[in-house]
């Protein structure tokens, strides 16, 4: 019913509870994460069920295995959330006439949630959506702080961020790619050493690529040598798609073989056409 949000719980991964609705305001996109028994999630909503109009930013969490869902202030919520103006609302982007695309979520060293989003002026690709921004929504004390990291070029650009104490990283396609108005671009590494207040680009991870790189994802419990993985592809015409990964420093890219004849194969190091 318009991409509503639901959840189930299981003590062992085999027997599952009944499906329970978390939110239904016309549909949503969502990101979530678990840390030490605490499940945090952020999502937007589709006005009138129209996915082109996704907007607003909401945040809820549970620390008791889904028995109770609360706001960041600990206020219990009555589920399902069906009114757009509810206590879980972080920012009313609809009132600002901005669209919201949810990308990633984590907790800082103090246990405060941090949400990565891209905001845009229009759902269409190309100049209609500008200005677009990679933005962090960070719960700082009793308030949410919003900080732009870099310009974004497409609403569906996808990246992941990594928090270790006050050292934060973002790996994402923040640079224009060969298919300029398509999803993705060139992957870059951004660094913040002050809890996300200011950011600097550390390096370009990919350059001069034949196809756009997109959807850089963080593995669970990421190993320093396998820190982000993604795929590429030509967004203007049918093409091959290669799978790539990089290390924590972003100074090397490996590419999986396009064809594998055996159970195991060695990734190719360096740029691969």
N, C-alpha and C positions, 0 to 999 in steps of 0.2 A: 504494500500500500504506500507507494511513494518512497521506497528505500528507508523505512523506519528502522529504529535501532532496537535490538533485542539482546538478551544475554541468557546463558545457561551456566550452571555450575556442576562440577563433578569432583568427588574426592579421589578418584583413581583414573579418570580418563576413559572409563568404560561405561559406568552408569551415570546418566545425566538427569538433571532436574527438568521440570517443565520449562518451556520457553517463556520468558518474562519480558514484557515491553519496557524499554528504558525511556524512549522518546518517540513521539509521533506528531510532528508539527507540519507534515507535508513532505517529509523525507530529510535525510541527513547524510553527510560524510563525516567519518570519525577516525581518530587515531587513539591508541591506548597503550598502556604499559603497566607492568607489575614490578613492584620493588618491595621486597621483604613483607609480603602479604598485603600490601597496599596497592589497589588497582586504581589508576588514574586515567581519565579519558577526557578528550576535548572534541567538540563537533560543531558543525554549522547547521543551517536548516534551509529548506527550499520553499520560499514563499509560494503558496498555492500549488505545491507539488511540482513546480517548474524548476528543473535542475539547472537551467541557465541563470537562475536568479539566486543561487546559493549565497548566503550572507550570515551575519552575526557570528559570535563566538561564545560557546558555552563550555563549562567545565563542571564535572562531577567526579566523585571518588567513593570508594568503599574500602573499609578495613576489616570487614566481618564476613567476607566471602559472599557479598551480594545481598546479605540480609537487610542492610541499610545503606542507602546512597545519600551522600551529603554534599553541600557546597564546600568551597574551600574554607569557609568559616566554621564548618562542622554542623551547619543547619540541616536537619533531616529533610529529605525531599519526598513528596508524595508522587509515586510513579503510576502511570507514565507521565512524563512531561509533555503537555499538549498545548500550553499557552506560551507564545513566544516571549512574553514578558514575565519571566519566572526568576527565582533566586539564583539559578545556575548561570544566568546571562553575565558574561564577562564584559562584553562591549557590544553596543547596539550599532553595528556597522550598517544595518539597513537604514537607520535614520541618517547616516552619513552618505548614503547612496554608494557604498563600496561593497564589492563582492569579496568573499572569503573562501580560500582554498586551504584546508587543513593538511599539514605535512608530517609533523612529528611532535613527540612530547617526551619530557624527561623531568627529573627532579634535580635541583641544585644541591650543593653540599649541606644546606640547612633543611632540606626536605621540601622546599618550595617548588611548585610546578612551573615549568617553562614550556611554552607551546610555540612551535614554528609554523607560520602561515605565510601564504602569498595573498596579498590584497590587490584588487584590480578595479578598473573603472567600467569594464564591460566584459561580457562572456566571450566575445569574438576574439579570435587570434589577430595578431597584427596591431597596428597603431590605435585601434578603437579602445583597447584595454589599458592603454597607458594613461597615467603612470601606474606601474606595478612595482611592488616592493616585496623583498624577503623581509619578514618582520618577526621579531620575538615578542611574545606576550609573557612577561615574567612577573610572578607574584612576589612582590618585594615588600616584606612587612605586612601592612594591612591594606596595600593597594596593588593594583596591576600596573606595571610599567610596560610601555610599548616602545621598541627601538627598531629602526630600520637598519638592516645589515648591508644590503646592496640592491640595486635595481633588478627586477625580474623581467623576462621577455615573453613568457607564456604562462597562462594560468595553471597549466598542468605540469610545470617544472617541479621536479621532486628531488629533495635532498634530505640528509639526516644530520643531526648534530650530536655532539658527544661532550659530556660534562665530567671533568675530573677536578674536584676542588674548585679553584677559581680559574682554571685553564679550560676554556671551551673551544670546540672545533665545529666547523660546518663544512661538509663535503657535499657539493651541489653543482648543478649546471648553471652557474651564475654568469657565464660568459657567452656571447653570441656564437652560434654554431654555423655550419655551412648552409643549413636550411633555416634561414633567419627567422621566419615567422612560425616555424614548427615547434613542437614540444622539445624541450631540452636544448642542448648547446654544448659548450666545452666545460668540462668538470674543473672546479677550482677548490682549493683548500683555504678557508678563512679561519683566523685565530682571534680569540679574545682572552686577555689575561686579567680582566677586571670584572668578572662575573657577567659578561655579556653587555657591558655598558658601551664599549667601543670595539670596533672590529677592523682588522687589516687583512688584506689578501696575502697569504703566505707564498702561494705559488699556483701556477696553472698546472693541473694534473694531466690534462689532455690539451693538445694544440694541433691546428692544421688537420683536423679530422675530416674524412670524406663523408661521414654521417653524424647526425646529432647523437650525443650521449644523453641518456635520460634515466630517471628513477634510481638515483644513487641511494642504496639502502644500507642500513647498519645491521650486520649479523648480531644475533643474540650473543651476549658475552664476547664481543668481537675480539679476536686475536690481533696483536699488533701487525702481523703480516697478512691478515685478511680483514681489513678494517672497513671497507665499503665495496659493494659490488653493484653492477648495473649492466644495462644492455644499450646497444646503439641501433640506429636504423635511419633510413632516409624518410623524412616526413612528407616529401613531395611525390614520391613514387615508390612502387614496390621494390624492396631491396632485401639483401641478406641482413641478418641481425647477429652481432657478436656479443658474447658475454665477457665482461672485463671485471677486474678487481684491483685494488690498490692497498698499500700498507698505511700505517698510522701517519707517517711523514708525507705521504702523497708524492714521493719522489720516484716511484716505479709503478708502472701499469703492467699487469699480466692479462693475457687474453686466452680464453679456452679455445681449443681446436674446434674449428667449425664442423669437422667430420671426425668421429671417433670410431675406430675399427676394433678396439679392444676395451676391456673394462676400465683401464686406467690410461691416462695420457698426461704428458707434461705441458703445463700452460706455457704459452709463448710470451717471452718478456719483451717489452717495448712496444712502440706503435705497430699496429697490424692493420693492413688495408682490408 
